[in-house]
């Protein structure tokens, strides 16, 4: 069974660009046979699961989950 991994990136600091690039490298190098990788971008007000830079769904901060195709992922 693959483990779910959230890679957290973004933020409000001036280094946000470096954070996004670093997260992309981490995501690209995690073994997809072992892990389901979810890139989570934090901005000033929300947390988003993103794919290819596109916002897909907000993260539920109450339990750090997201819902994809009706399935809740923690």
CHARMM-style PDB file with segment names, atoms N, HN, CA, C and O in Angstrom:
ATOM      1  N   UNK     1       0.844  -1.183   0.000  1.00  0.00      PROA
ATOM      2  CA  UNK     1       0.000   0.000   0.000  1.00  0.00      PROA
ATOM      3  C   UNK     1       0.886   1.242   0.000  1.00  0.00      PROA
ATOM      4  O   UNK     1       1.807   1.361   0.808  1.00  0.00      PROA
ATOM      5  N   UNK     2       0.596   2.167  -0.919  1.00  0.00      PROA
ATOM      6  HN  UNK     2      -0.152   2.071  -1.575  1.00  0.00      PROA
ATOM      7  CA  UNK     2       1.377   3.400  -1.016  1.00  0.00      PROA
ATOM      8  C   UNK     2       0.988   4.360   0.112  1.00  0.00      PROA
ATOM      9  O   UNK     2      -0.170   4.426   0.525  1.00  0.00      PROA
ATOM     10  N   UNK     3       1.970   5.085   0.585  1.00  0.00      PROA
ATOM     11  HN  UNK     3       2.910   5.031   0.249  1.00  0.00      PROA
ATOM     12  CA  UNK     3       1.739   6.096   1.610  1.00  0.00      PROA
ATOM     13  C   UNK     3       1.436   7.430   0.947  1.00  0.00      PROA
ATOM     14  O   UNK     3       1.951   7.728  -0.131  1.00  0.00      PROA
ATOM     15  N   UNK     4       0.606   8.222   1.588  1.00  0.00      PROA
ATOM     16  HN  UNK     4       0.188   7.980   2.464  1.00  0.00      PROA
ATOM     17  CA  UNK     4       0.311   9.575   1.130  1.00  0.00      PROA
ATOM     18  C   UNK     4       1.340  10.531   1.710  1.00  0.00      PROA
ATOM     19  O   UNK     4       1.615  10.513   2.910  1.00  0.00      PROA
ATOM     20  N   UNK     5       1.905  11.364   0.847  1.00  0.00      PROA
ATOM     21  HN  UNK     5       1.682  11.379  -0.127  1.00  0.00      PROA
ATOM     22  CA  UNK     5       2.894  12.359   1.256  1.00  0.00      PROA
ATOM     23  C   UNK     5       2.419  13.729   0.783  1.00  0.00      PROA
ATOM     24  O   UNK     5       2.106  13.911  -0.394  1.00  0.00      PROA
ATOM     25  N   UNK     6       2.366  14.686   1.697  1.00  0.00      PROA
ATOM     26  HN  UNK     6       2.620  14.539   2.653  1.00  0.00      PROA
ATOM     27  CA  UNK     6       2.061  16.070   1.332  1.00  0.00      PROA
ATOM     28  C   UNK     6       3.373  16.853   1.342  1.00  0.00      PROA
ATOM     29  O   UNK     6       4.108  16.834   2.330  1.00  0.00      PROA
ATOM     30  N   UNK     7       3.655  17.529   0.256  1.00  0.00      PROA
ATOM     31  HN  UNK     7       3.059  17.544  -0.546  1.00  0.00      PROA
ATOM     32  CA  UNK     7       4.825  18.396   0.170  1.00  0.00      PROA
ATOM     33  C   UNK     7       4.307  19.818   0.283  1.00  0.00      PROA
ATOM     34  O   UNK     7       3.587  20.306  -0.588  1.00  0.00      PROA
ATOM     35  N   UNK     8       4.683  20.471   1.366  1.00  0.00      PROA
ATOM     36  HN  UNK     8       5.267  20.075   2.074  1.00  0.00      PROA
ATOM     37  CA  UNK     8       4.183  21.814   1.667  1.00  0.00      PROA
ATOM     38  C   UNK     8       5.134  22.850   1.091  1.00  0.00      PROA
ATOM     39  O   UNK     8       6.352  22.743   1.236  1.00  0.00      PROA
ATOM     40  N   UNK     9       4.558  23.866   0.427  1.00  0.00      PROA
ATOM     41  HN  UNK     9       3.569  23.953   0.309  1.00  0.00      PROA
ATOM     42  CA  UNK     9       5.373  24.899  -0.210  1.00  0.00      PROA
ATOM     43  C   UNK     9       4.612  26.222  -0.209  1.00  0.00      PROA
ATOM     44  O   UNK     9       3.457  26.285   0.212  1.00  0.00      PROA
ATOM     45  N   UNK    10       5.264  27.258  -0.677  1.00  0.00      PROA
ATOM     46  HN  UNK    10       6.203  27.206  -1.019  1.00  0.00      PROA
ATOM     47  CA  UNK    10       4.608  28.561  -0.791  1.00  0.00      PROA
ATOM     48  C   UNK    10       4.951  29.459   0.371  1.00  0.00      PROA
ATOM     49  O   UNK    10       6.087  29.491   0.844  1.00  0.00      PROA
ATOM     50  N   UNK    11       3.952  30.186   0.820  1.00  0.00      PROA
ATOM     51  HN  UNK    11       3.030  30.160   0.436  1.00  0.00      PROA
ATOM     52  CA  UNK    11       4.142  31.120   1.922  1.00  0.00      PROA
ATOM     53  C   UNK    11       4.067  32.559   1.445  1.00  0.00      PROA
ATOM     54  O   UNK    11       3.724  32.838   0.296  1.00  0.00      PROA
ATOM     55  N   UNK    12       4.392  33.451   2.344  1.00  0.00      PROA
ATOM     56  HN  UNK    12       4.671  33.224   3.277  1.00  0.00      PROA
ATOM     57  CA  UNK    12       4.307  34.878   2.047  1.00  0.00      PROA
ATOM     58  C   UNK    12       5.665  35.560   1.997  1.00  0.00      PROA
ATOM     59  O   UNK    12       5.748  36.728   1.617  1.00  0.00      PROA
ATOM     60  N   UNK    13       6.711  34.875   2.365  1.00  0.00      PROA
ATOM     61  HN  UNK    13       6.644  33.926   2.674  1.00  0.00      PROA
ATOM     62  CA  UNK    13       8.042  35.477   2.420  1.00  0.00      PROA
ATOM     63  C   UNK    13       8.583  35.725   1.019  1.00  0.00      PROA
ATOM     64  O   UNK    13       8.049  35.218   0.032  1.00  0.00      PROA
ATOM     65  N   UNK    14       9.625  36.496   0.950  1.00  0.00      PROA
ATOM     66  HN  UNK    14      10.058  36.908   1.751  1.00  0.00      PROA
ATOM     67  CA  UNK    14      10.223  36.825  -0.343  1.00  0.00      PROA
ATOM     68  C   UNK    14      10.847  35.600  -1.014  1.00  0.00      PROA
ATOM     69  O   UNK    14      11.123  35.620  -2.213  1.00  0.00      PROA
ATOM     70  N   UNK    15      11.066  34.541  -0.246  1.00  0.00      PROA
ATOM     71  HN  UNK    15      10.841  34.525   0.729  1.00  0.00      PROA
ATOM     72  CA  UNK    15      11.679  33.327  -0.781  1.00  0.00      PROA
ATOM     73  C   UNK    15      10.654  32.347  -1.347  1.00  0.00      PROA
ATOM     74  O   UNK    15      10.985  31.180  -1.555  1.00  0.00      PROA
ATOM     75  N   UNK    16       9.417  32.786  -1.604  1.00  0.00      PROA
ATOM     76  HN  UNK    16       9.148  33.734  -1.435  1.00  0.00      PROA
ATOM     77  CA  UNK    16       8.363  31.879  -2.069  1.00  0.00      PROA
ATOM     78  C   UNK    16       8.764  31.183  -3.367  1.00  0.00      PROA
ATOM     79  O   UNK    16       8.445  30.008  -3.550  1.00  0.00      PROA
ATOM     80  N   UNK    17       9.438  31.860  -4.250  1.00  0.00      PROA
ATOM     81  HN  UNK    17       9.696  32.814  -4.101  1.00  0.00      PROA
ATOM     82  CA  UNK    17       9.864  31.263  -5.512  1.00  0.00      PROA
ATOM     83  C   UNK    17      10.806  30.093  -5.299  1.00  0.00      PROA
ATOM     84  O   UNK    17      10.698  29.071  -5.977  1.00  0.00      PROA
ATOM     85  N   UNK    18      11.724  30.238  -4.367  1.00  0.00      PROA
ATOM     86  HN  UNK    18      11.812  31.068  -3.816  1.00  0.00      PROA
ATOM     87  CA  UNK    18      12.660  29.161  -4.046  1.00  0.00      PROA
ATOM     88  C   UNK    18      11.905  27.995  -3.416  1.00  0.00      PROA
ATOM     89  O   UNK    18      12.200  26.836  -3.707  1.00  0.00      PROA
ATOM     90  N   UNK    19      10.942  28.293  -2.563  1.00  0.00      PROA
ATOM     91  HN  UNK    19      10.702  29.235  -2.327  1.00  0.00      PROA
ATOM     92  CA  UNK    19      10.128  27.250  -1.938  1.00  0.00      PROA
ATOM     93  C   UNK    19       9.387  26.429  -2.994  1.00  0.00      PROA
ATOM     94  O   UNK    19       9.352  25.201  -2.914  1.00  0.00      PROA
ATOM     95  N   UNK    20       8.801  27.101  -3.975  1.00  0.00      PROA
ATOM     96  HN  UNK    20       8.830  28.098  -4.040  1.00  0.00      PROA
ATOM     97  CA  UNK    20       8.066  26.407  -5.029  1.00  0.00      PROA
ATOM     98  C   UNK    20       8.997  25.535  -5.874  1.00  0.00      PROA
ATOM     99  O   UNK    20       8.642  24.412  -6.231  1.00  0.00      PROA
ATOM    100  N   UNK    21      10.176  26.045  -6.192  1.00  0.00      PROA
ATOM    101  HN  UNK    21      10.465  26.957  -5.902  1.00  0.00      PROA
ATOM    102  CA  UNK    21      11.144  25.268  -6.977  1.00  0.00      PROA
ATOM    103  C   UNK    21      11.651  24.060  -6.190  1.00  0.00      PROA
ATOM    104  O   UNK    21      11.795  22.969  -6.741  1.00  0.00      PROA
ATOM    105  N   UNK    22      11.917  24.258  -4.909  1.00  0.00      PROA
ATOM    106  HN  UNK    22      11.800  25.144  -4.461  1.00  0.00      PROA
ATOM    107  CA  UNK    22      12.387  23.152  -4.070  1.00  0.00      PROA
ATOM    108  C   UNK    22      11.330  22.054  -3.969  1.00  0.00      PROA
ATOM    109  O   UNK    22      11.651  20.868  -4.046  1.00  0.00      PROA
ATOM    110  N   UNK    23      10.080  22.449  -3.799  1.00  0.00      PROA
ATOM    111  HN  UNK    23       9.819  23.413  -3.737  1.00  0.00      PROA
ATOM    112  CA  UNK    23       8.995  21.473  -3.711  1.00  0.00      PROA
ATOM    113  C   UNK    23       8.854  20.688  -5.005  1.00  0.00      PROA
ATOM    114  O   UNK    23       8.584  19.488  -4.977  1.00  0.00      PROA
ATOM    115  N   UNK    24       9.035  21.353  -6.135  1.00  0.00      PROA
ATOM    116  HN  UNK    24       9.254  22.328  -6.158  1.00  0.00      PROA
ATOM    117  CA  UNK    24       8.951  20.669  -7.424  1.00  0.00      PROA
ATOM    118  C   UNK    24      10.025  19.588  -7.532  1.00  0.00      PROA
ATOM    119  O   UNK    24       9.762  18.504  -8.051  1.00  0.00      PROA
ATOM    120  N   UNK    25      11.227  19.875  -7.047  1.00  0.00      PROA
ATOM    121  HN  UNK    25      11.441  20.756  -6.625  1.00  0.00      PROA
ATOM    122  CA  UNK    25      12.316  18.895  -7.076  1.00  0.00      PROA
ATOM    123  C   UNK    25      11.982  17.712  -6.164  1.00  0.00      PROA
ATOM    124  O   UNK    25      12.172  16.557  -6.545  1.00  0.00      PROA
ATOM    125  N   UNK    26      11.491  18.001  -4.974  1.00  0.00      PROA
ATOM    126  HN  UNK    26      11.336  18.939  -4.665  1.00  0.00      PROA
ATOM    127  CA  UNK    26      11.125  16.929  -4.034  1.00  0.00      PROA
ATOM    128  C   UNK    26      10.038  16.050  -4.648  1.00  0.00      PROA
ATOM    129  O   UNK    26      10.153  14.824  -4.637  1.00  0.00      PROA
ATOM    130  N   UNK    27       8.989  16.665  -5.178  1.00  0.00      PROA
ATOM    131  HN  UNK    27       8.896  17.660  -5.187  1.00  0.00      PROA
ATOM    132  CA  UNK    27       7.884  15.898  -5.784  1.00  0.00      PROA
ATOM    133  C   UNK    27       8.377  15.024  -6.930  1.00  0.00      PROA
ATOM    134  O   UNK    27       7.949  13.878  -7.072  1.00  0.00      PROA
ATOM    135  N   UNK    28       9.266  15.559  -7.738  1.00  0.00      PROA
ATOM    136  HN  UNK    28       9.613  16.490  -7.624  1.00  0.00      PROA
ATOM    137  CA  UNK    28       9.765  14.823  -8.898  1.00  0.00      PROA
ATOM    138  C   UNK    28      10.645  13.647  -8.500  1.00  0.00      PROA
ATOM    139  O   UNK    28      10.810  12.707  -9.277  1.00  0.00      PROA
ATOM    140  N   UNK    29      11.210  13.691  -7.298  1.00  0.00      PROA
ATOM    141  HN  UNK    29      11.076  14.456  -6.667  1.00  0.00      PROA
ATOM    142  CA  UNK    29      12.154  12.649  -6.897  1.00  0.00      PROA
ATOM    143  C   UNK    29      11.607  11.647  -5.888  1.00  0.00      PROA
ATOM    144  O   UNK    29      12.328  10.734  -5.487  1.00  0.00      PROA
ATOM    145  N   UNK    30      10.360  11.793  -5.470  1.00  0.00      PROA
ATOM    146  HN  UNK    30       9.775  12.535  -5.795  1.00  0.00      PROA
ATOM    147  CA  UNK    30       9.749  10.780  -4.611  1.00  0.00      PROA
ATOM    148  C   UNK    30       9.267   9.631  -5.490  1.00  0.00      PROA
ATOM    149  O   UNK    30       8.666   9.857  -6.540  1.00  0.00      PROA
ATOM    150  N   UNK    31       9.524   8.430  -5.071  1.00  0.00      PROA
ATOM    151  HN  UNK    31      10.013   8.246  -4.218  1.00  0.00      PROA
ATOM    152  CA  UNK    31       9.197   7.236  -5.847  1.00  0.00      PROA
ATOM    153  C   UNK    31       7.677   7.055  -5.962  1.00  0.00      PROA
ATOM    154  O   UNK    31       7.015   6.795  -4.957  1.00  0.00      PROA
ATOM    155  N   UNK    32       7.113   7.190  -7.175  1.00  0.00      PROA
ATOM    156  HN  UNK    32       7.651   7.401  -7.991  1.00  0.00      PROA
ATOM    157  CA  UNK    32       5.664   7.071  -7.342  1.00  0.00      PROA
ATOM    158  C   UNK    32       5.129   5.655  -7.110  1.00  0.00      PROA
ATOM    159  O   UNK    32       3.921   5.456  -6.985  1.00  0.00      PROA
ATOM    160  N   UNK    33       6.033   4.677  -7.055  1.00  0.00      PROA
ATOM    161  HN  UNK    33       7.015   4.839  -7.157  1.00  0.00      PROA
ATOM    162  CA  UNK    33       5.595   3.316  -6.736  1.00  0.00      PROA
ATOM    163  C   UNK    33       5.388   3.138  -5.238  1.00  0.00      PROA
ATOM    164  O   UNK    33       4.692   2.217  -4.810  1.00  0.00      PROA
ATOM    165  N   UNK    34       5.991   4.019  -4.439  1.00  0.00      PROA
ATOM    166  HN  UNK    34       6.556   4.767  -4.787  1.00  0.00      PROA
ATOM    167  CA  UNK    34       5.873   3.940  -2.981  1.00  0.00      PROA
ATOM    168  C   UNK    34       4.955   5.007  -2.390  1.00  0.00      PROA
ATOM    169  O   UNK    34       4.379   4.807  -1.321  1.00  0.00      PROA
ATOM    170  N   UNK    35       4.813   6.153  -3.091  1.00  0.00      PROA
ATOM    171  HN  UNK    35       5.281   6.316  -3.959  1.00  0.00      PROA
ATOM    172  CA  UNK    35       4.119   7.292  -2.499  1.00  0.00      PROA
ATOM    173  C   UNK    35       3.099   7.921  -3.441  1.00  0.00      PROA
ATOM    174  O   UNK    35       3.326   8.021  -4.647  1.00  0.00      PROA
ATOM    175  N   UNK    36       1.985   8.338  -2.878  1.00  0.00      PROA
ATOM    176  HN  UNK    36       1.801   8.257  -1.899  1.00  0.00      PROA
ATOM    177  CA  UNK    36       1.050   9.243  -3.535  1.00  0.00      PROA
ATOM    178  C   UNK    36       1.468  10.634  -3.068  1.00  0.00      PROA
ATOM    179  O   UNK    36       1.354  10.949  -1.884  1.00  0.00      PROA
ATOM    180  N   UNK    37       1.944  11.453  -3.974  1.00  0.00      PROA
ATOM    181  HN  UNK    37       2.037  11.197  -4.936  1.00  0.00      PROA
ATOM    182  CA  UNK    37       2.490  12.760  -3.604  1.00  0.00      PROA
ATOM    183  C   UNK    37       1.462  13.848  -3.898  1.00  0.00      PROA
ATOM    184  O   UNK    37       0.905  13.916  -4.994  1.00  0.00      PROA
ATOM    185  N   UNK    38       1.222  14.693  -2.904  1.00  0.00      PROA
ATOM    186  HN  UNK    38       1.675  14.638  -2.014  1.00  0.00      PROA
ATOM    187  CA  UNK    38       0.273  15.795  -3.019  1.00  0.00      PROA
ATOM    188  C   UNK    38       1.002  17.089  -2.697  1.00  0.00      PROA
ATOM    189  O   UNK    38       1.445  17.298  -1.567  1.00  0.00      PROA
ATOM    190  N   UNK    39       1.122  17.954  -3.692  1.00  0.00      PROA
ATOM    191  HN  UNK    39       0.762  17.785  -4.609  1.00  0.00      PROA
ATOM    192  CA  UNK    39       1.786  19.252  -3.489  1.00  0.00      PROA
ATOM    193  C   UNK    39       0.760  20.232  -2.949  1.00  0.00      PROA
ATOM    194  O   UNK    39      -0.272  20.473  -3.575  1.00  0.00      PROA
ATOM    195  N   UNK    40       1.050  20.793  -1.788  1.00  0.00      PROA
ATOM    196  HN  UNK    40       1.888  20.597  -1.280  1.00  0.00      PROA
ATOM    197  CA  UNK    40       0.149  21.732  -1.119  1.00  0.00      PROA
ATOM    198  C   UNK    40       0.812  23.100  -1.085  1.00  0.00      PROA
ATOM    199  O   UNK    40       1.888  23.271  -0.513  1.00  0.00      PROA
ATOM    200  N   UNK    41       0.154  24.068  -1.705  1.00  0.00      PROA
ATOM    201  HN  UNK    41      -0.721  23.928  -2.170  1.00  0.00      PROA
ATOM    202  CA  UNK    41       0.666  25.436  -1.743  1.00  0.00      PROA
ATOM    203  C   UNK    41      -0.103  26.277  -0.731  1.00  0.00      PROA
ATOM    204  O   UNK    41      -1.334  26.316  -0.729  1.00  0.00      PROA
ATOM    205  N   UNK    42       0.643  26.934   0.111  1.00  0.00      PROA
ATOM    206  HN  UNK    42       1.642  26.902   0.110  1.00  0.00      PROA
ATOM    207  CA  UNK    42       0.067  27.821   1.114  1.00  0.00      PROA
ATOM    208  C   UNK    42       0.242  29.249   0.630  1.00  0.00      PROA
ATOM    209  O   UNK    42       1.346  29.676   0.294  1.00  0.00      PROA
ATOM    210  N   UNK    43      -0.884  29.993   0.598  1.00  0.00      PROA
ATOM    211  HN  UNK    43      -1.781  29.646   0.871  1.00  0.00      PROA
ATOM    212  CA  UNK    43      -0.780  31.418   0.293  1.00  0.00      PROA
ATOM    213  C   UNK    43      -1.247  32.193   1.519  1.00  0.00      PROA
ATOM    214  O   UNK    43      -1.355  31.617   2.602  1.00  0.00      PROA
ATOM    215  N   UNK    44      -1.517  33.451   1.378  1.00  0.00      PROA
ATOM    216  HN  UNK    44      -1.429  33.919   0.499  1.00  0.00      PROA
ATOM    217  CA  UNK    44      -1.819  34.285   2.540  1.00  0.00      PROA
ATOM    218  C   UNK    44      -3.105  33.894   3.265  1.00  0.00      PROA
ATOM    219  O   UNK    44      -3.259  34.205   4.446  1.00  0.00      PROA
ATOM    220  N   UNK    45      -4.026  33.223   2.586  1.00  0.00      PROA
ATOM    221  HN  UNK    45      -3.901  32.971   1.626  1.00  0.00      PROA
ATOM    222  CA  UNK    45      -5.299  32.907   3.232  1.00  0.00      PROA
ATOM    223  C   UNK    45      -5.705  31.439   3.165  1.00  0.00      PROA
ATOM    224  O   UNK    45      -6.479  30.984   4.007  1.00  0.00      PROA
ATOM    225  N   UNK    46      -5.211  30.697   2.202  1.00  0.00      PROA
ATOM    226  HN  UNK    46      -4.582  31.067   1.518  1.00  0.00      PROA
ATOM    227  CA  UNK    46      -5.697  29.329   1.988  1.00  0.00      PROA
ATOM    228  C   UNK    46      -4.561  28.350   1.745  1.00  0.00      PROA
ATOM    229  O   UNK    46      -3.424  28.734   1.470  1.00  0.00      PROA
ATOM    230  N   UNK    47      -4.905  27.068   1.854  1.00  0.00      PROA
ATOM    231  HN  UNK    47      -5.829  26.756   2.078  1.00  0.00      PROA
ATOM    232  CA  UNK    47      -3.998  25.980   1.492  1.00  0.00      PROA
ATOM    233  C   UNK    47      -4.654  25.245   0.341  1.00  0.00      PROA
ATOM    234  O   UNK    47      -5.838  24.917   0.412  1.00  0.00      PROA
ATOM    235  N   UNK    48      -3.892  24.977  -0.734  1.00  0.00      PROA
ATOM    236  HN  UNK    48      -2.930  25.244  -0.791  1.00  0.00      PROA
ATOM    237  CA  UNK    48      -4.432  24.361  -1.939  1.00  0.00      PROA
ATOM    238  C   UNK    48      -3.628  23.140  -2.353  1.00  0.00      PROA
ATOM    239  O   UNK    48      -2.399  23.148  -2.289  1.00  0.00      PROA
ATOM    240  N   UNK    49      -4.325  22.088  -2.779  1.00  0.00      PROA
ATOM    241  HN  UNK    49      -5.323  22.082  -2.832  1.00  0.00      PROA
ATOM    242  CA  UNK    49      -3.687  20.985  -3.486  1.00  0.00      PROA
ATOM    243  C   UNK    49      -3.581  21.440  -4.925  1.00  0.00      PROA
ATOM    244  O   UNK    49      -4.568  21.879  -5.515  1.00  0.00      PROA
ATOM    245  N   UNK    50      -2.383  21.339  -5.501  1.00  0.00      PROA
ATOM    246  HN  UNK    50      -1.581  20.983  -5.022  1.00  0.00      PROA
ATOM    247  CA  UNK    50      -2.165  21.820  -6.860  1.00  0.00      PROA
ATOM    248  C   UNK    50      -1.562  20.732  -7.738  1.00  0.00      PROA
ATOM    249  O   UNK    50      -0.853  19.846  -7.261  1.00  0.00      PROA
ATOM    250  N   UNK    51      -1.858  20.819  -9.021  1.00  0.00      PROA
ATOM    251  HN  UNK    51      -2.435  21.539  -9.408  1.00  0.00      PROA
ATOM    252  CA  UNK    51      -1.263  19.936 -10.030  1.00  0.00      PROA
ATOM    253  C   UNK    51      -0.813  20.828 -11.175  1.00  0.00      PROA
ATOM    254  O   UNK    51      -1.617  21.540 -11.777  1.00  0.00      PROA
ATOM    255  N   UNK    52       0.468  20.782 -11.466  1.00  0.00      PROA
ATOM    256  HN  UNK    52       1.121  20.203 -10.978  1.00  0.00      PROA
ATOM    257  CA  UNK    52       1.004  21.604 -12.554  1.00  0.00      PROA
ATOM    258  C   UNK    52       0.762  23.085 -12.351  1.00  0.00      PROA
ATOM    259  O   UNK    52       0.576  23.822 -13.319  1.00  0.00      PROA
ATOM    260  N   UNK    53       0.763  23.530 -11.102  1.00  0.00      PROA
ATOM    261  HN  UNK    53       0.914  22.931 -10.315  1.00  0.00      PROA
ATOM    262  CA  UNK    53       0.547  24.931 -10.796  1.00  0.00      PROA
ATOM    263  C   UNK    53      -0.912  25.349 -10.759  1.00  0.00      PROA
ATOM    264  O   UNK    53      -1.224  26.490 -10.418  1.00  0.00      PROA
ATOM    265  N   UNK    54      -1.811  24.434 -11.109  1.00  0.00      PROA
ATOM    266  HN  UNK    54      -1.558  23.507 -11.386  1.00  0.00      PROA
ATOM    267  CA  UNK    54      -3.245  24.743 -11.108  1.00  0.00      PROA
ATOM    268  C   UNK    54      -3.879  24.302  -9.790  1.00  0.00      PROA
ATOM    269  O   UNK    54      -3.685  23.169  -9.350  1.00  0.00      PROA
ATOM    270  N   UNK    55      -4.630  25.197  -9.169  1.00  0.00      PROA
ATOM    271  HN  UNK    55      -4.787  26.117  -9.527  1.00  0.00      PROA
ATOM    272  CA  UNK    55      -5.333  24.871  -7.933  1.00  0.00      PROA
ATOM    273  C   UNK    55      -6.442  23.874  -8.219  1.00  0.00      PROA
ATOM    274  O   UNK    55      -7.279  24.099  -9.094  1.00  0.00      PROA
ATOM    275  N   UNK    56      -6.448  22.773  -7.480  1.00  0.00      PROA
ATOM    276  HN  UNK    56      -5.768  22.590  -6.770  1.00  0.00      PROA
ATOM    277  CA  UNK    56      -7.455  21.736  -7.680  1.00  0.00      PROA
ATOM    278  C   UNK    56      -8.514  21.751  -6.585  1.00  0.00      PROA
ATOM    279  O   UNK    56      -9.710  21.743  -6.876  1.00  0.00      PROA
ATOM    280  N   UNK    57      -8.083  21.773  -5.336  1.00  0.00      PROA
ATOM    281  HN  UNK    57      -7.112  21.779  -5.099  1.00  0.00      PROA
ATOM    282  CA  UNK    57      -9.029  21.772  -4.224  1.00  0.00      PROA
ATOM    283  C   UNK    57      -8.357  22.330  -2.982  1.00  0.00      PROA
ATOM    284  O   UNK    57      -7.142  22.229  -2.815  1.00  0.00      PROA
ATOM    285  N   UNK    58      -9.165  22.918  -2.118  1.00  0.00      PROA
ATOM    286  HN  UNK    58     -10.153  22.999  -2.254  1.00  0.00      PROA
ATOM    287  CA  UNK    58      -8.634  23.459  -0.882  1.00  0.00      PROA
ATOM    288  C   UNK    58      -8.376  22.340   0.117  1.00  0.00      PROA
ATOM    289  O   UNK    58      -9.032  21.298   0.089  1.00  0.00      PROA
ATOM    290  N   UNK    59      -7.422  22.570   0.986  1.00  0.00      PROA
ATOM    291  HN  UNK    59      -6.890  23.416   1.008  1.00  0.00      PROA
ATOM    292  CA  UNK    59      -7.121  21.644   2.067  1.00  0.00      PROA
ATOM    293  C   UNK    59      -8.023  21.986   3.251  1.00  0.00      PROA
ATOM    294  O   UNK    59      -8.181  23.156   3.601  1.00  0.00      PROA
ATOM    295  N   UNK    60      -8.610  20.964   3.863  1.00  0.00      PROA
ATOM    296  HN  UNK    60      -8.482  20.014   3.579  1.00  0.00      PROA
ATOM    297  CA  UNK    60      -9.396  21.152   5.075  1.00  0.00      PROA
ATOM    298  C   UNK    60      -8.404  21.233   6.233  1.00  0.00      PROA
ATOM    299  O   UNK    60      -7.794  20.230   6.604  1.00  0.00      PROA
ATOM    300  N   UNK    61      -8.245  22.427   6.802  1.00  0.00      PROA
ATOM    301  HN  UNK    61      -8.740  23.242   6.501  1.00  0.00      PROA
ATOM    302  CA  UNK    61      -7.260  22.641   7.864  1.00  0.00      PROA
ATOM    303  C   UNK    61      -7.651  21.964   9.171  1.00  0.00      PROA
ATOM    304  O   UNK    61      -6.810  21.812  10.057  1.00  0.00      PROA
ATOM    305  N   UNK    62      -8.905  21.557   9.310  1.00  0.00      PROA
ATOM    306  HN  UNK    62      -9.589  21.680   8.591  1.00  0.00      PROA
ATOM    307  CA  UNK    62      -9.335  20.887  10.542  1.00  0.00      PROA
ATOM    308  C   UNK    62      -8.673  19.525  10.717  1.00  0.00      PROA
ATOM    309  O   UNK    62      -8.351  19.127  11.837  1.00  0.00      PROA
ATOM    310  N   UNK    63      -8.468  18.809   9.610  1.00  0.00      PROA
ATOM    311  HN  UNK    63      -8.730  19.132   8.700  1.00  0.00      PROA
ATOM    312  CA  UNK    63      -7.846  17.484   9.708  1.00  0.00      PROA
ATOM    313  C   UNK    63      -6.779  17.267   8.636  1.00  0.00      PROA
ATOM    314  O   UNK    63      -6.359  16.134   8.402  1.00  0.00      PROA
ATOM    315  N   UNK    64      -6.338  18.348   7.981  1.00  0.00      PROA
ATOM    316  HN  UNK    64      -6.680  19.268   8.171  1.00  0.00      PROA
ATOM    317  CA  UNK    64      -5.324  18.320   6.935  1.00  0.00      PROA
ATOM    318  C   UNK    64      -5.664  17.281   5.879  1.00  0.00      PROA
ATOM    319  O   UNK    64      -4.861  16.401   5.569  1.00  0.00      PROA
ATOM    320  N   UNK    65      -6.868  17.398   5.335  1.00  0.00      PROA
ATOM    321  HN  UNK    65      -7.520  18.112   5.587  1.00  0.00      PROA
ATOM    322  CA  UNK    65      -7.300  16.464   4.295  1.00  0.00      PROA
ATOM    323  C   UNK    65      -7.709  17.235   3.043  1.00  0.00      PROA
ATOM    324  O   UNK    65      -7.886  18.453   3.061  1.00  0.00      PROA
ATOM    325  N   UNK    66      -7.854  16.480   1.957  1.00  0.00      PROA
ATOM    326  HN  UNK    66      -7.711  15.490   1.942  1.00  0.00      PROA
ATOM    327  CA  UNK    66      -8.401  17.038   0.735  1.00  0.00      PROA
ATOM    328  C   UNK    66      -9.356  16.007   0.153  1.00  0.00      PROA
ATOM    329  O   UNK    66      -9.260  14.818   0.455  1.00  0.00      PROA
ATOM    330  N   UNK    67     -10.268  16.465  -0.672  1.00  0.00      PROA
ATOM    331  HN  UNK    67     -10.347  17.431  -0.918  1.00  0.00      PROA
ATOM    332  CA  UNK    67     -11.225  15.566  -1.286  1.00  0.00      PROA
ATOM    333  C   UNK    67     -11.050  15.598  -2.794  1.00  0.00      PROA
ATOM    334  O   UNK    67     -11.143  16.653  -3.420  1.00  0.00      PROA
ATOM    335  N   UNK    68     -10.794  14.418  -3.374  1.00  0.00      PROA
ATOM    336  HN  UNK    68     -10.719  13.560  -2.865  1.00  0.00      PROA
ATOM    337  CA  UNK    68     -10.632  14.259  -4.819  1.00  0.00      PROA
ATOM    338  C   UNK    68     -11.617  13.212  -5.310  1.00  0.00      PROA
ATOM    339  O   UNK    68     -11.644  12.092  -4.800  1.00  0.00      PROA
ATOM    340  N   UNK    69     -12.414  13.568  -6.283  1.00  0.00      PROA
ATOM    341  HN  UNK    69     -12.392  14.478  -6.697  1.00  0.00      PROA
ATOM    342  CA  UNK    69     -13.386  12.641  -6.866  1.00  0.00      PROA
ATOM    343  C   UNK    69     -14.236  11.959  -5.787  1.00  0.00      PROA
ATOM    344  O   UNK    69     -14.528  10.766  -5.875  1.00  0.00      PROA
ATOM    345  N   UNK    70     -14.624  12.728  -4.778  1.00  0.00      PROA
ATOM    346  HN  UNK    70     -14.387  13.697  -4.707  1.00  0.00      PROA
ATOM    347  CA  UNK    70     -15.482  12.212  -3.716  1.00  0.00      PROA
ATOM    348  C   UNK    70     -14.766  11.401  -2.654  1.00  0.00      PROA
ATOM    349  O   UNK    70     -15.405  10.893  -1.732  1.00  0.00      PROA
ATOM    350  N   UNK    71     -13.449  11.268  -2.763  1.00  0.00      PROA
ATOM    351  HN  UNK    71     -12.929  11.681  -3.511  1.00  0.00      PROA
ATOM    352  CA  UNK    71     -12.679  10.506  -1.792  1.00  0.00      PROA
ATOM    353  C   UNK    71     -11.868  11.450  -0.920  1.00  0.00      PROA
ATOM    354  O   UNK    71     -11.130  12.296  -1.424  1.00  0.00      PROA
ATOM    355  N   UNK    72     -12.013  11.297   0.402  1.00  0.00      PROA
ATOM    356  HN  UNK    72     -12.614  10.610   0.811  1.00  0.00      PROA
ATOM    357  CA  UNK    72     -11.267  12.123   1.347  1.00  0.00      PROA
ATOM    358  C   UNK    72      -9.887  11.498   1.569  1.00  0.00      PROA
ATOM    359  O   UNK    72      -9.772  10.312   1.881  1.00  0.00      PROA
ATOM    360  N   UNK    73      -8.849  12.311   1.403  1.00  0.00      PROA
ATOM    361  HN  UNK    73      -8.942  13.274   1.150  1.00  0.00      PROA
ATOM    362  CA  UNK    73      -7.470  11.848   1.531  1.00  0.00      PROA
ATOM    363  C   UNK    73      -6.830  12.594   2.686  1.00  0.00      PROA
ATOM    364  O   UNK    73      -6.890  13.821   2.766  1.00  0.00      PROA
ATOM    365  N   UNK    74      -6.212  11.824   3.586  1.00  0.00      PROA
ATOM    366  HN  UNK    74      -6.164  10.827   3.520  1.00  0.00      PROA
ATOM    367  CA  UNK    74      -5.508  12.424   4.730  1.00  0.00      PROA
ATOM    368  C   UNK    74      -4.030  12.158   4.605  1.00  0.00      PROA
ATOM    369  OT1 UNK    74      -3.254  12.576   5.464  1.00  0.00      PROA
TER     370      UNK     74
END
